[in-house]
Amino acid sequence: MTPFLDGFALAAQEAEQAEVAFRSEIAARTKALERERTFAYRRLNFMRALEVAVANAECEETAIVNAQAMLFEKLGWSSDSEARNEVVTRFASVASAAFASLATPEAGAAEADVGQALAAFETWYTSTHPQPFWILFETYMPETPRVDF
């Protein structure tokens, strides 16, 4: 190449590198936002199920037992283990807050209490496990061949 083309070639390479870096940042940010959205909807749907589980309980103890049973069902757990029992035990505080919120007429305060309890549970789970709690809701569904008879 001639000396005056070297500068243009360098500028083209730098522009290409900038574009590749930008596309990489966009892909990473998109993936992070997708995960946040997914977790937010999982959280919403899970908390809807929690509300149903504790709504008809006559006392806090019953509400906690109902919520823990719902947790086992939603996660597809059919047996106990030390790790699962710890999760269920820690989740009791969320169930307790949800039960109390249904008995409390102050909607804003009740929502905050349940939100704080859930946030504390999520923080505990993340600090003791390699993945966030909401990853547990990802279930792999193997593809099955379609067979026509």
N, C-alpha and C positions, 0 to 999 in steps of 0.2 A: 504494500500500500504506500501511497505517497504521504508525506508528512501532514498535509492539510486534511487528508481523510482519516488519519488516526484520531483526531479530536472528535470527528463525527461518529466514528465507530465506538469510541469510549462513551460518548453521550448516549448512543443507542443502547449499549450494554447497561448503563446505569438506569436508563428509563425502563428497560426490561426487568432489571432486578427490583426496581421500585414497584413495578406492577405485580410481580410475583409475590413480593412481601405484602403488598396491600391485599391481594387476593387471599393470601394465607391468613391475614388478620380477619378479613371478612368471614372466612370459613370458620375460624375459631370462635368468633363472636356469635355467629349464627348458631353454631352448635351449643354454645353456652346459653343463649336465649331460648333455644328449643328445649333444653333440659329444664330451665327455670319454668317455662310454660307447662311442660309435662308434669313436673313436680307440683305446680300450683293446682292443676286440675286433679291430680291424684289426691292432694291434700283436701281439696273441696269435696270430692266424692267420698273420701274416707270419713271426713267429718260429718257429712250427711248421714252416712251409715251409723256413725257413733251417736248422733242425735236420736236416731230411731231406736238404737239399742238401749239408751238410758232414759228415754222419754217416759216410758210406762213403768219404770221401776218405782217401787214404793219407798225404798230407802237407798242410801248411798252404797251400802254393801252390795245390794242386788244390782244396782247400776254398774258397779265395777265388774262384777261377775259377768253381766250381760256384755259389757264392752270388751272384756277380755276374750269371751267366746267369739264375739264378732271379729276381733283381731285375728284369732286363730283361723276362723273361716275365710276372711279376706286374704290372708297370706297362704291359704292352702295347707296349713300345718295340721297334720293328723296325729302327731305324737309329741310328747314332751321331750325337752332336753334342757340341760343347765342353761345354755345360752338363750333358748326360747323363753324359759321361765323368767330369766332376768329381764328380758324385753317386756314380757307381760306384766311383771311386777312394777317396772318403771312406768309403764303405760297407765297404771292405776291412777296416777295423779292427773292425767288428762281426763280420764273418765270421771273422776271426782269433780274436777272443775266444770265439766260439761253438765253433770247432774246439778251442781250448785247453780249454774247459770240458768237452768230451766226453772229453778225455784225463785230466782232473783228477778224482780220486775225491772231493774235498771239494765237495759239492753247493752249500752255502751260499756259499762263496767264488766258485765258478764262476758261479753265478747273478748274484752281485753284479757280477762283472767284465763279463759280457755286458750286464747292465742299465746299467752305467756307460758302456760303449762305445756302446750304443744311445742313451742319453740325450745323450752328447756329439755323436753324429751328428745327432740331432734338433735340438740346440741350434745346431750349425753350420748346418744346413739352414734353420732359422727365421731365423737372423741374415743369411743371404745370399739368401733368397727371400721374396716377399711373403706366402706362405701356409705353414702347417706341412706337413711331409713327407707326412702321412697324407691330405692333400687329394688327392694324386696318384692315390689309389685310387678316387676318385669318378669313375665313368664315366657319362656321359649316354647313356641308352638311349631313342632316339626311339620314340614310339608308332607302331606299324605297324597299319594297318587289318586287321581280321580278314576274310578272304575265304573264303566257303564255295563250293565248286564242286560 
